[in-house]
Amino acid sequence: MVNLQRLESCYQQARDTLLEARHQAGHWEGELSASALSTATAISALSLVRSHAPLEDRRGLLDPERLDELIERGTRYLLSQQNEDGGWGDTTLSYSNIATSMLAVSALTLAGCEQEHRSQLEAAEGYLESEGRVEGLRKRFGKDKTFAVPILTNAALAGLADWRDVSPLPFELACVPQSLFRLVRMPVVSYAIPALVAIGQARYFHRSPRNPFTWLVRRLAIRRSRRLLRRMQPESGGYLEATPLTSFVVMSLASIGQVTSEVTVAGVQFLDKSMRDDGSWPIDTNLATWITSLSLKALDNGGEDLSGLDCLDWLLQCQHLERHPFTAASPGGWGWTNLSGAVPDCDDTPAALLAIDAWRRGAGCDDDSSLQIDTAAAAGLRWVLSLQNRDGGWPTFCRGWGRLPFDRSGTDLSAHVLSAIQTWWNDLDRLQIKTTHCHHAVERGFSYLQGQQQDNGSWLPLWFGNQDNPGDENPVFGTARVLRAYLAWDRMADPAAQRGLDWLAEQVNPDGGWGGGPAVVNISGQPTVSTVEETALVVETLVGAWPLEQYQDIAVQGIEWLLDAVETGRYLQSAPIGFYFAKLWYHERLYPLIFTVAALGRAVTMLPDKQPVVAATEACS
């Protein structure tokens, strides 16, 4: 059995570290990994702005000296991240891949580095050749044009690809009403409409369609679709607060004479503000709302009184209360950040619903706060219920959009929504939400999860991966997340849940943890290396199923692994398990810490003879 004193000590250490990581305003902000991919796209965008900007009437564009500085610092960082095989990975912990490597070569070419860094570019060319260049890129992304077309556009703008390799995008479709987007078979996912317009126009201008009717239709759609670009651009200038998406828009517009347009100017200003001190760009500004929600729920697992934490107002203010201009989403959802580029989605919304539920159960929650929470919860629940797809699952942003990756229903999203509904189940009458409606949604949701279970008993998530697994999939994350929904609804006796638990137990690594690929050896033939994130996720799930004796020994192994990680400081080491857009990797500085607190907190409160915990407010004093 676990040494309870050691468990309590490690939990308190991790919990205190998490509390100390808060922003001075009371919430958590975290820090996304630096991204070679994002850095490459920003360099390309700024280089094309520099080369196309008129000498006069810059209308707010950065001065030439500032552009030179940003490009120079970015290229220094990018060159420092080249791997031994000549390629680049998305993050400092990522393996080389064809997408990031092609973007890096394009960026360095546009920045004028061919002569000064010839040897590094020659090594990169060798890597691209070994990966199949254009065909290798298409193989990586399949039918999804969301990322393949922007990468090839970037290469064409650098003179490294033929415009014939760039699929023309029907940007005229962006002119139809947003409510009809899901009916017109968009070739990109819902969040990529700005790229559809800007890149589609770049392809149109650099290689016009031969069909005169197509040429005319797109010609007539140019101005109207550009106005849509401006309407969709947030106050910060960064679409989705994302460097890659914003960069693709800026570079495309700059290449067709739109370098001084309002969209381009605002995008450049966003890139200027987003660069980090080391010369890199992250994939997104931050995940503050998501990180705060996860942190509150993690502390709740340990029985902490959250009402003393000054972050409720901040989290409630992150809720979107108006129809969103980007996806036309109804009011009521939460996005991943409090910044203007966020879009409400079906992972951050259930996370926030679980967090405000945890906060309201604190001793210091007064009547006014309870009323605010109820109002927010009612709107949030109605929002997620309205997004349920016909297949019974939940998508990320838009109901019924399509079947492209990151637009279809996801098991991790659906399980998260089901857990949130259960948390508020006893309050539905007070919130004026029909129980019969929710009951039907829940049953359809579990039917969807059952249908998505793999033959081996696992589930595959939508927004998280593992670079050591075939297809970059992360069934450990997906299975642990889905089983949380079964636990929340007391459905662990369901055969699907039993198969999932059996599969998780079989995936334990020789070191007692989870992650790093298959449980025996990795692609190099060496024993797998467990990750903090995946181990903590599994431990939290197995501890929740503690009455099932057959999993207790495995759970104890995982707890011991986490305790050792805390005592040695390894619990703060991040792993690239996150997906952002189509297979764009990231890691988040606070993920391993948050997941560790959640797992050990669950163990502290669930194991027999548990020790008393210290309230979060005491730990802050």
C-alpha positions in Angstrom: 0.0 0.0 0.0 0.9 3.7 -0.3 2.7 5.4 2.5 0.0 7.9 3.4 2.3 10.4 5.0 4.5 10.4 1.9 1.4 10.8 -0.3 0.2 13.7 1.7 3.6 15.4 1.7 4.0 15.1 -2.1 0.4 16.2 -2.7 0.9 19.3 -0.6 4.2 20.1 -2.3 2.6 19.9 -5.7 -0.5 21.7 -4.6 1.6 24.6 -3.1 3.6 24.8 -6.3 0.4 25.1 -8.4 -1.0 27.8 -6.2 2.3 29.7 -6.4 2.1 29.5 -10.2 -1.0 31.8 -10.3 -1.0 35.1 -12.2 -1.0 38.1 -9.9 -4.7 38.6 -10.9 -5.5 35.3 -9.3 -5.9 33.0 -12.3 -3.4 30.8 -14.0 -1.9 31.7 -17.3 0.7 28.9 -17.9 3.2 29.0 -20.8 2.9 27.2 -24.1 6.1 25.7 -25.6 8.1 27.7 -28.1 7.3 26.4 -31.6 9.6 26.1 -34.5 6.6 25.8 -36.8 5.0 29.0 -35.5 8.4 30.8 -35.6 8.9 29.7 -39.2 5.5 31.0 -40.3 6.0 34.3 -38.5 9.4 34.8 -40.2 7.9 34.1 -43.7 5.0 36.6 -43.0 7.3 39.4 -41.8 9.8 38.8 -44.6 7.0 39.1 -47.3 5.7 42.2 -45.6 9.2 43.7 -45.6 9.8 42.9 -49.3 6.4 44.1 -50.5 5.8 47.2 -48.2 5.9 50.5 -50.0 8.5 53.0 -48.9 5.8 55.6 -48.2 2.4 55.5 -46.5 3.0 52.5 -44.2 -0.3 53.2 -42.4 0.9 51.8 -39.1 3.2 49.1 -40.3 6.3 48.4 -38.3 9.3 50.4 -39.4 12.0 48.6 -41.5 14.4 48.4 -38.5 11.9 46.7 -36.3 11.0 44.2 -39.1 14.7 43.4 -39.6 15.1 42.9 -35.9 12.2 40.5 -35.6 13.2 38.5 -38.7 16.9 38.3 -37.5 16.0 37.1 -34.0 13.5 34.6 -35.4 15.9 33.1 -37.8 18.5 32.7 -35.1 16.1 30.8 -33.0 14.9 28.7 -35.9 18.4 27.7 -36.9 19.2 26.7 -33.4 16.3 24.2 -33.4 17.4 22.2 -36.4 17.6 18.5 -35.5 20.6 16.2 -36.4 18.7 14.7 -39.3 18.4 18.1 -40.9 14.7 18.6 -40.2 12.7 20.5 -37.6 10.0 19.4 -35.1 7.2 21.5 -33.8 8.6 22.0 -30.3 12.0 21.6 -28.6 10.9 18.1 -27.6 9.5 17.0 -31.0 10.8 14.7 -33.7 11.4 16.2 -37.2 8.4 16.2 -39.5 7.9 17.2 -43.1 5.5 20.0 -42.4 7.6 22.0 -40.0 10.8 21.3 -42.0 9.2 22.6 -45.2 8.0 25.7 -43.4 11.4 26.3 -41.9 13.2 26.1 -45.2 10.6 28.4 -46.8 11.1 30.9 -43.9 14.9 30.9 -44.1 14.8 31.3 -47.9 12.4 34.3 -47.7 14.6 35.8 -44.9 17.6 35.7 -47.3 19.6 33.1 -45.4 20.6 30.9 -48.4 24.3 31.9 -48.6 25.1 32.6 -44.9 23.6 29.3 -43.7 24.1 27.2 -46.8 25.2 24.0 -45.0 22.2 24.0 -42.7 19.8 24.5 -45.7 21.5 21.7 -47.6 21.0 19.4 -44.6 17.3 20.5 -44.6 17.0 19.8 -48.3 18.3 16.3 -47.7 15.7 15.7 -45.0 12.9 17.0 -47.3 14.0 14.8 -50.1 14.0 11.7 -47.8 10.5 12.5 -46.7 9.1 12.9 -50.2 8.6 16.7 -50.3 5.1 17.5 -51.7 3.9 13.9 -51.8 5.2 13.3 -48.3 3.3 16.4 -47.1 0.1 15.2 -48.7 0.5 11.8 -47.2 0.8 13.3 -43.7 -2.4 15.3 -43.9 -4.5 13.1 -46.2 -7.7 14.7 -47.4 -7.6 17.6 -44.9 -6.4 20.7 -46.7 -6.4 22.9 -43.6 -2.7 22.7 -43.1 -1.3 21.1 -46.3 -2.4 24.0 -48.6 -1.0 26.8 -46.3 2.3 25.0 -46.1 2.5 24.6 -49.9 1.4 28.2 -50.3 4.3 29.3 -48.1 6.7 27.2 -50.1 5.4 28.6 -53.4 5.8 32.2 -52.1 9.4 31.2 -51.3 9.9 29.8 -54.8 10.3 26.3 -53.5 7.1 24.8 -54.9 5.1 25.3 -58.0 1.7 27.0 -57.7 0.3 24.0 -59.5 1.0 22.0 -56.3 -1.2 24.4 -54.3 -4.9 23.3 -54.4 -7.1 26.3 -55.2 -9.4 27.1 -52.3 -13.0 28.2 -53.0 -12.8 31.4 -51.0 -16.1 32.5 -52.5 -17.8 30.0 -50.2 -17.0 32.3 -47.3 -19.5 34.8 -48.7 -22.5 32.6 -47.9 -24.2 33.1 -44.6 -22.3 31.5 -41.7 -25.4 29.4 -40.8 -25.0 27.6 -44.2 -21.2 26.9 -43.9 -21.9 23.3 -42.8 -24.0 22.7 -45.9 -21.6 23.9 -48.6 -18.9 21.2 -48.0 -16.0 23.5 -47.0 -12.6 21.9 -47.8 -11.1 23.2 -44.5 -12.2 22.9 -40.9 -14.4 25.5 -39.3 -11.7 27.5 -37.6 -9.7 27.9 -40.9 -12.0 30.3 -42.7 -9.5 33.2 -42.6 -6.9 30.9 -44.2 -9.5 29.8 -46.8 -10.0 33.4 -47.8 -6.5 34.8 -47.8 -4.7 31.7 -49.2 -7.5 31.2 -51.7 -7.0 34.7 -53.0 -3.2 34.3 -53.1 -3.6 31.2 -55.2 -6.2 33.0 -57.4 -3.8 35.9 -58.1 -0.6 33.8 -58.6 -2.2 31.2 -60.7 -5.7 32.1 -62.0 -8.3 29.4 -62.7 -8.6 28.5 -66.4 -12.4 28.1 -66.2 -13.8 31.5 -67.0 -16.9 31.0 -64.9 -14.8 30.1 -61.8 -12.5 33.0 -62.5 -15.5 35.4 -62.6 -17.2 34.1 -59.5 -14.0 34.4 -57.5 -13.2 37.8 -58.9 -16.6 39.0 -57.7 -16.1 37.5 -54.3 -12.7 39.2 -53.6 -13.9 42.4 -51.8 -16.7 40.7 -49.9 -14.6 37.9 -48.6 -11.9 40.4 -47.5 -14.5 42.3 -45.5 -15.3 39.0 -43.8 -11.6 38.7 -43.0 -11.7 42.0 -41.2 -15.0 41.3 -39.4 -13.5 38.0 -38.1 -10.2 39.5 -37.0 -10.2 40.0 -33.2 -9.1 43.2 -31.4 -5.6 41.7 -30.8 -5.1 41.2 -34.6 -4.4 37.5 -34.1 -6.9 35.0 -35.5 -7.6 32.5 -32.7 -4.6 34.1 -30.9 -2.7 31.7 -33.1 0.6 32.6 -34.7 0.4 30.1 -37.7 -3.1 31.1 -38.8 -2.4 34.8 -38.5 0.9 34.4 -40.3 -0.6 32.5 -43.2 -3.2 35.3 -43.6 -0.5 38.0 -43.5 1.9 36.4 -45.9 -0.9 35.7 -48.4 -2.3 39.2 -48.4 1.2 40.8 -48.5 2.0 38.8 -51.6 -1.0 40.1 -53.5 -0.5 43.8 -52.9 -2.5 44.0 -49.6 0.5 44.7 -47.4 -1.1 48.0 -46.1 -4.6 46.6 -45.6 -6.1 46.8 -42.1 -6.0 43.0 -41.8 -2.3 42.8 -42.6 -1.3 45.7 -40.4 -3.2 44.3 -37.4 -1.7 40.9 -38.1 1.8 42.2 -38.1 1.2 44.1 -34.9 0.0 40.9 -33.3 3.1 39.1 -34.4 5.3 41.8 -33.1 3.7 41.6 -29.6 3.8 37.8 -29.6 7.5 37.2 -30.1 9.2 35.9 -27.0 12.6 37.0 -25.6 14.4 34.0 -27.2 13.2 35.0 -30.7 10.5 32.3 -30.9 6.7 32.3 -31.2 4.3 29.9 -29.5 1.4 28.4 -31.3 -1.0 30.5 -29.3 -0.8 33.4 -26.9 -1.9 31.3 -23.9 -4.5 28.9 -22.7 -5.3 30.8 -19.5 -9.0 29.9 -19.3 -8.4 26.2 -19.9 -5.5 26.2 -17.5 -7.4 28.0 -14.8 -10.4 25.6 -15.1 -8.2 22.5 -15.0 -6.3 23.9 -12.0 -9.4 24.6 -10.0 -10.8 21.1 -10.7 -7.4 19.6 -9.7 -7.5 21.3 -6.4 -11.1 20.2 -5.9 -9.9 16.6 -6.2 -7.9 17.1 -3.1 -10.8 18.5 -1.1 -9.6 22.1 -1.2 -12.0 25.0 -0.4 -11.7 27.1 -3.5 -13.9 29.9 -2.4 -10.9 31.7 -1.0 -9.2 31.9 -4.3 -9.8 35.2 -6.1 -10.5 34.0 -9.6 -14.3 33.4 -9.9 -15.1 36.8 -11.3 -12.2 36.4 -13.8 -13.5 33.0 -15.0 -17.1 34.1 -15.3 -16.0 37.1 -17.3 -14.3 34.7 -19.8 -17.8 33.3 -20.7 -18.9 34.5 -24.2 -22.2 36.4 -23.8 -22.7 37.4 -27.4 -22.9 35.5 -30.7 -19.4 35.0 -31.8 -18.3 36.6 -35.1 -15.8 33.8 -35.9 -18.1 30.7 -35.7 -21.5 32.4 -35.2 -21.6 30.4 -31.9 -24.5 31.2 -29.6 -23.8 32.9 -26.2 -22.9 30.7 -23.3 -19.6 29.0 -24.1 -16.1 29.4 -22.9 -12.9 29.5 -25.0 -9.3 28.6 -24.1 -8.2 32.1 -23.2 -9.6 35.4 -21.9 -8.0 37.2 -24.9 -10.1 38.5 -27.8 -9.1 35.8 -30.3 -10.7 33.0 -28.3 -13.6 31.0 -29.6 -16.1 29.1 -27.4 -15.6 25.3 -27.7 -16.8 22.0 -26.3 -13.7 21.3 -24.2 -13.2 24.6 -22.4 -16.9 25.0 -21.7 -17.3 21.7 -19.7 -14.0 22.4 -18.0 -15.3 25.8 -16.9 -18.6 24.2 -15.8 -16.7 21.7 -13.6 -14.5 24.5 -12.2 -17.4 26.8 -11.1 -19.2 23.9 -9.6 -16.0 23.2 -7.5 -15.8 26.9 -6.5 -19.5 27.1 -5.4 -19.1 24.2 -3.0 -16.6 26.2 -0.9 -17.6 27.6 2.5 -17.1 31.2 1.4 -19.5 31.1 -1.5 -22.2 33.6 -0.7 -25.7 34.1 -2.2 -24.5 36.6 -4.8 -21.8 34.3 -6.0 -24.2 31.4 -6.1 -26.6 33.4 -8.3 -23.8 34.4 -10.7 -22.6 30.8 -10.9 -26.1 29.5 -11.6 -26.6 32.0 -14.3 -23.4 31.1 -16.0 -23.9 27.4 -15.5 -27.4 27.5 -17.1 -26.1 29.3 -20.2 -23.1 27.0 -20.4 -25.2 23.8 -20.2 -27.6 25.1 -22.8 -24.7 25.9 -25.0 -23.1 22.4 -24.9 -26.5 20.7 -25.3 -27.2 22.7 -28.5 -23.9 21.4 -30.0 -24.6 17.7 -29.8 -24.2 16.1 -33.2 -26.5 13.6 -34.8 -24.0 10.8 -34.0 -24.5 11.6 -30.3 -21.0 13.0 -29.8 -19.9 16.6 -29.3 -17.6 18.5 -31.8 -15.2 21.3 -30.9 -16.7 24.4 -32.3 -19.7 23.9 -34.6 -22.5 21.3 -34.7 -22.8 19.3 -37.8 -19.9 21.0 -39.7 -18.2 17.9 -41.2 -16.0 14.9 -40.8 -12.6 16.5 -41.3 -10.1 16.0 -38.4 -10.7 18.4 -35.6 -14.2 19.2 -36.8 -16.0 16.0 -36.1 -17.3 14.6 -32.8 -14.5 13.7 -30.3 -14.5 11.1 -27.6 -12.5 13.3 -25.2 -14.9 16.3 -25.8 -18.0 14.1 -25.4 -16.8 12.5 -22.2 -15.9 16.0 -20.8 -19.4 17.3 -21.6 -21.0 14.2 -20.0 -19.0 14.7 -16.8 -20.1 18.4 -16.7 -23.7 17.5 -17.1 -23.6 15.0 -14.3 -22.0 17.6 -12.0 -25.0 19.8 -12.4 -27.6 17.1 -12.7 -29.3 17.8 -9.4 -29.6 21.5 -10.2 -31.3 21.2 -13.5 -34.8 22.2 -12.2 -33.4 25.3 -10.5 -31.5 26.2 -13.7 -34.7 25.7 -15.7 -33.2 23.1 -17.9 -35.4 20.1 -18.8 -34.2 16.9 -17.2 -35.7 14.8 -20.0 -33.7 16.7 -22.6 -30.5 16.1 -20.6 -31.3 12.5 -20.1 -31.7 11.9 -23.8 -28.5 13.8 -24.5 -26.6 11.7 -21.9 -27.9 8.4 -23.3 -27.0 9.4 -26.9 -23.6 10.5 -25.6 -22.8 7.2 -24.0 -24.0 5.3 -27.1 -21.6 7.4 -29.2 -18.7 6.6 -26.8 -19.6 2.9 -27.0 -19.5 3.0 -30.8 -16.2 4.8 -30.8 -14.4 2.2 -28.5 -11.5 0.5 -30.3 -11.4 -3.3 -30.7 -8.7 -3.4 -28.0 -10.9 -1.5 -25.5 -9.3 1.9 -25.8 -10.6 5.3 -27.0 -8.8 7.7 -29.2 -9.0 11.5 -28.3 -9.3 14.3 -30.8 -7.0 17.0 -29.3 -4.2 15.1 -27.7 -1.5 12.8 -29.2 1.7 10.9 -28.5 4.6 11.2 -31.0 5.8 7.7 -30.0 2.6 6.0 -31.0 1.5 4.8 -34.4 -0.3 7.6 -36.2 0.6 10.0 -33.4 -2.5 8.9 -31.5 -2.8 8.9 -27.7 -5.2 6.2 -26.6 -3.9 6.5 -23.0 -5.2 10.0 -22.7 -8.4 9.2 -24.6 -9.2 6.1 -22.5 -8.5 7.9 -19.2 -10.7 10.8 -20.2 -13.6 8.7 -21.4 -13.6 6.5 -18.3 -14.0 9.7 -16.2 -17.5 10.1 -17.7 -18.3 6.5 -16.8 -17.0 7.1 -13.3 -19.0 10.3 -13.0 -22.3 8.5 -13.9 -21.5 5.4 -11.9 -21.3 3.2 -15.0 -18.1 1.3 -14.2 -20.0 -2.0 -14.4 -20.7 -1.3 -18.1 -18.8 -3.8 -20.2 -17.3 -0.9 -22.2 -15.9 0.6 -19.1 -14.5 -2.7 -17.9 -12.7 -3.2 -21.3 -11.3 0.3 -21.1 -9.9 -0.3 -17.6 -8.4 -3.6 -18.6 -6.7 -1.9 -21.5 -5.3 0.9 -19.3 -4.0 -1.6 -16.8 -2.2 -3.6 -19.6 -0.4 -0.4 -20.8 1.6 0.2 -17.7 5.3 0.5 -18.5 8.1 -1.4 -16.7 8.8 1.7 -14.6 5.2 1.8 -13.3 4.1 4.8 -15.3 2.2 5.3 -18.6 3.0 7.1 -21.8 5.8 7.2 -24.3 4.3 4.7 -26.7 3.6 1.0 -26.5 4.2 -0.5 -23.1 7.1 -2.8 -24.0 9.6 -1.0 -26.3 9.5 2.2 -28.3 10.5 2.7 -31.9 14.2 2.6 -31.0 13.8 -0.8 -29.3 14.4 0.7 -25.9 12.1 0.5 -22.8 9.4 3.2 -23.0 9.7 6.4 -21.0 6.6 7.3 -19.0 5.4 10.9 -19.0 4.0 12.8 -16.0 0.9 13.9 -17.9 -0.2 10.4 -19.0 0.7 8.7 -15.8 -1.2 11.2 -13.7 -4.3 11.0 -16.0 -4.3 7.2 -15.6 -3.7 7.3 -11.8 -6.6 9.7 -11.3 -8.9 7.4 -13.3 -7.7 4.2 -11.5 -8.0 5.7 -8.1 -11.5 6.8 -8.9 -12.2 3.1 -9.6 -10.5 2.0 -6.4 -13.3 -0.3 -5.1 -12.5 -2.6 -8.1 -9.7 -4.7 -6.5 -8.2 -6.0 -9.7 -6.8 -2.5 -10.5 -5.5 -1.5 -7.1 -2.0 -2.9 -7.5 -1.6 -1.1 -10.8 -2.9 2.1 -9.3 -0.4 1.9 -6.5 2.4 1.5 -9.0 1.3 4.6 -10.7 1.0 6.5 -7.4 4.5 5.4 -6.4 5.8 6.6 -9.8 4.2 10.0 -9.3 5.5 10.3 -5.7 9.0 9.7 -7.0 8.5 12.2 -9.7 7.5 14.9 -7.1 10.4 14.0 -4.8 12.9 14.2 -7.7 11.4 17.3 -9.3 10.5 15.4 -12.5 6.8 16.2 -12.1 7.4 19.6 -13.7 8.8 18.1 -16.9 6.4 18.6 -19.8 5.9 16.2 -22.7 4.5 17.1 -26.2 1.1 15.5 -25.9 -1.1 18.3 -27.2 -2.4 18.8 -30.7 -3.3 22.2 -32.0 -4.8 22.4 -35.5 -3.9 19.4 -37.7 -1.1 17.5 -35.9 0.7 20.7 -34.7 2.3 19.6 -31.5 2.7 21.6 -28.3 3.4 21.1 -24.6 2.2 23.3 -21.7 4.4 24.2 -18.8 1.6 23.6 -16.2 0.1 20.4 -17.6 2.3 18.0 -15.7 1.9 20.0 -12.5 -1.9 20.3 -12.8 -2.4 16.6 -13.7 -0.1 15.6 -10.8 -2.2 17.7 -8.3 -5.4 16.2 -9.7 -4.1 12.6 -9.4 -2.5 12.9 -6.0 -5.5 14.9 -4.7 -7.8 12.2 -5.8 -5.6 9.6 -4.1 -5.5 11.7 -0.9 -9.3 11.9 -0.7 -10.2 8.4 -2.0 -7.7 6.1 -0.3 -8.6 4.6 3.1 -7.3 6.2 6.3 -6.7 9.5 4.4 -5.0 12.4 6.2 -6.7 15.8 6.5 -5.9 18.3 3.8 -5.1 22.0 4.2 -7.5 24.5 2.7 -6.2 26.3 -0.4 -6.7 29.6 1.4 -4.3 28.5 4.2 -1.7 27.5 1.7 -1.8 31.0 0.1 -1.3 32.8 3.3 
